[in-house]
Amino acid sequence: MVWLGGHRAFIVEEFIKNGGSPVATQRAFRIRFALGRREAVPDKKMIYCWVSNFRQTGQTLEALKEVIQQEVAAITPEMVLKVMDNYREATSVYQYSRPPLE
């Protein structure tokens, strides 16, 4: 199953809230997302990995997405035009410096 940022954030919060118990975290995950006993939940190794990544970076996947969206939103049309001009200039120099294709 593909785990979304909301799933990961929930796992990290529950893991900390449940005193570091992966079993209690899995149980809470099943209840929160209305999963049956046989349906897939993040395993113990995955839970530890997500918590470890959160502790190292201080961010969940959702927080990183927000940062990237803010950076993309900061790109102005003038910046895009400047990059396009630089690209055209670089390709036109390359175009004239090579022998013609036959």
Secondary structure as GFF3:
##gff-version 3
##sequence-region A 1 102
A	DSSP	alpha_helix	5	17	.	.	.	ID=ss1
A	DSSP	alpha_helix	22	32	.	.	.	ID=ss2
A	DSSP	alpha_helix	44	57	.	.	.	ID=ss3
A	DSSP	alpha_helix	61	73	.	.	.	ID=ss4
A	DSSP	alpha_helix	77	97	.	.	.	ID=ss5
###
